[in-house]
Amino acid sequence: MKEDYYDILGLSKGATAAEIKKAYRKKAIQYHPDKNPGDNEAEDMFKKAAEAYEILSDENKRARYDQYGHQAFEGGGGYGGGNMNMDDIFSQFGDIFGSAFGGGGGGFGGFGGGFSGGQRRTKGSNLRIRVKLTLEEIANGAEKKIKVKRKKQASGTTYKTCSTCNGMGQVTRVTNTILGRMQTASPCTTCGGSGQIIDSKPAEADSQGMLTEEETVSIKIPAGVVDGMQLKVTGKGNEAPGNNGVSGDLLVVIEEAPHETLSREGDNLHYDLYVSIPEAVLGTSKDIDTVTGKVRIKIEEGAQSGKILRLRGKGIPSINGYGKGDLLVHVNVWTPKNLNKEQKEFFENMLDDEHFSPQPQNEDKSFFEKVKDMFS
């Protein structure tokens, strides 16, 4: 089981954004590769801290994590610190370190060939798609094969070191001010910060040496996802130009398709069952829909409209792994609107019959009590 993100950073769930940033900086400096050369355990902790910070520092991601836990980011390879390499971490969170290790913008010198004096690794742009799921697929989990158009480097494209920044990806400027000489760095406009420019490319490629190709991507969707949830398939976005770039990610937004007879409320499902007056009086058996097929339920004689039958475990699995919700069957006694003369005479004769007079028992709860029980 994955460690809790708050525990990794040593925080409580009520931590503020400033506290999260401070805790991550402390952990990142403690396990920084420059301070722990060759220490695989420290490197692993460094990545875990970066993973925790990426989720908790983003308001939307944090809200989903607080509600659904790690499973909010699973699917298609999911999200995990193991999928973030050091270049990803420093490109996203390098400013956190300040000047703690020199290099200003969070560059580090002793790891992976050196970023304080070498090329920057660029990341391709992310792609976003929507996947529509039925309630049955949400209840059981699903694997979808989706065709995605993504940019890839064209065969035959070659790159060379940018002469403007000498492969650094950024340009340093020194200016004289009344306070002395000040040095500033900004991304190189010639290469876009990649440190490389096109040397040669096929005629059909774009200005960055890329072609758009269609690819079939397999996406594993866990049971219990909710409408609007976003999953991430690592490395299935657009490729980055250059020899040392990494691909972006494919962001999968879940869309829940309406069901013909069932409605969802969290992990619980609701079903409206209509019975006739004779069926309510005499009792009956009915087949109803569930997410795993039809089941037969028994309606006892004398059933009252508004009665709720609870089928435990017939709802949606909790995405946090806390069991399954229930299926709540709402019994509605259907009153006919058009009767013939003989039928009307029968009910007219029953108006004063004691068996047809309302006689609610203690077990016949009011509407508000039923609603209270349903949500408890």
Helices and strands as residue ranges (DSSP letters): H 5-9, H 17-30, H 40-56, H 59-68, G 69-73, G 81-83, H 86-93, G 94-97, E 127-133, H 135-140, E 142-153, E 158-161, E 170-177, E 180-187, E 196-200, E 210-221, E 230-233, E 250-256, E 262-265, E 268-276, H 277-282, E 284-290, E 293-299, E 308-311, E 327-334, H 341-349, G 354-356, H 367-375
